Amino acid sequence: MMKKYLLVSLFLIGVIVAQSQTKSDCTWENLPKAELPVFKPDTFRILKYGAMADGITLNTVAIQKAIDECSQKGGGVVFLSEGLWLSGPIELRSNVNLHLGKNAVLLFSSDFDLYPLVEGNFEGKPSYRNQSPISGHHLTNIAITGQGIIDGNGDSWRMVNRNQLTESGWKKKISSGGLVGEDGNTWFPSVKSKKGRETINAGQIVEGKVAQDYANVKDFLRPNLLVLSECKKILLEGVTFQNSPAWCLHPLLCEDLTLKGVKARNPEYAQNGDGIDVESCRNVLIEDCLFDVGDDGICIKSGKDAYGRKRGVPTENMVIRNNTVYKAHGGFVVGSEMSGGVRNIFVTDCLFMGTDKGIRFKTARGRGGTVENIYIRNILMKDIQHEAIYFDMYYFTKPPVAGEKIVVPEVSEETPQFQRIRISNVICNGADKGIFIRGLPEMAVKDISITNSVLSTRIGVEMIESDGIVLKNIRLITKETNPVIAIENSSSLVLDSVEYNKNSELLLKISGNRCGNINALHLNMAHAKKSAEFGPNTPTGILKIH
């Protein structure tokens, strides 16, 4: 709570946001729970297995032997004491708590040859990847805890553009080895890495191909730092995970997952450097964690396109609370790989500072899947680069431009849906745009309420192809006021007690021939020089002022 009140004092916004519960918040009384693992107290010290903390000795065999023996003897704690422990990839086992003491650093080797190609999953589809530094499959009762650091040596794996580094950093990168692309602006770790960049769907598993068939692009298939698949009763607590080759933390098809006090850190330029991607999991708690990464911070997924729909396992029953996200493409993110569905997610008391977007929902035609029953409240944002609250169904696809003739497909299993989402008590000090909602002509973003919030941004609100959107008790403090709220091909909208700058140029710009039933309640139209402007094919009677 201390960070909340401290940041509010910095905002210098003289409005107290109402904290009263709304009807949609009644489900907060019975939150989902994740069952915690329990371990025997027996301790297995890797020093006794021949490990050396000198940063030079490769300790893969010693650490793996300690983990295996611990599990074989009924479980317990595998302990890494203070020191720099160099290792190749290791695999967790059931009933084992891998515990890193204070000042213990588990550093994974930059020798790509230590990481064999294995069948895995990346960005929602089956893919060959280099084996993850830490992995676990079909396990029960596992944990990684302590005060130490797990470092994936990701800089060795990642290509990087020249403009992402200082001039001295670029020279240092070139001198480290690897090669520079023909454009002179992209550094690659190896020829195989460059080849993979130039290959479409480089690692995607194709029937009839085996791992050896991907050898020529192997170095491009960067591993996620930690992958846990089909595991139950998992605890990650206190540890810092950093410098991941690709995603930092990737639980897939897991149940009863708890993160407490975890830190995930990646450079700002780390492509695919997500903090955590929770995919097709149920019963999840993420609390008191910190994310400062190169891509999405806290991200919810459930498989991509036909593969995700065939799997048909949603991410569900999840609580995200008291977390801080610094640099990231989004603070709390759903998608874009959400084809198996996302539901029953509760996000509360989080702080997003300097993220590209704050609350981010993204998808596209072809995904399918339904995102619903999402509850978000008490979110503080500062210096958001783009949108504070963002819904978009044109992720990585081209939306239609004004006047363009479009062919609207029929609704099918490939049509994604965002619906029944409640957002309340958001304070944003600084963003390019406050609220952006863009659905598809065949499937609007629908049944969304945003209430009791203060948004200090350059641009106010834009709603395109949306239906059943409620904005209530919102204060919009915008630098641009022409218009404050733009509406296009949207219907059944409620603007209730929305405050905005006095002497704004234009309050409402309404366009499109599929607009209808826009209700303005307790809205002081006189604060704007012009209250509403309609497009050439938009009937004026759709706006009802109460």
Protein Blocks (a to p, Z undefined) as FASTA:
>chain_A
ZZmmmmmmmnopabdcdfbdcfklmmmmmccddddddddfbdcdfklnopacehlacckl
mmmmmmmmmmmnopaaddddedddddddddddehiacdddehiacdddfbfklmccdddd
eehiacdddddfbacehiahiadedjbdcdehlmmmpccdfklpcfklmmmmmmngpjdd
fkopaccfbfklmmmmmpghkllccehiafklmmmmmmmmccdfbdcehiahiadehiac
ehifblfbdcehiahiadehiacdddfklghiafbdcehiahiadehiacddfbdfbdcd
ebeajllmmnopacehiadehiacdddfbfbdgdjblmnopehiacehiadehiablcdc
dddehklppdehiacehiadehifkbfbdcdfkghiacddehiacddddddfklccdehi
adehiacehifbfbdcdddfklccehiacehiadddfbfcdcehiehiacehiacddfbf
cdfbdcehiahiacehiacdehifblbdcedjkbghiadehiafklpmbfbdcdfklcfk
lpccZZ
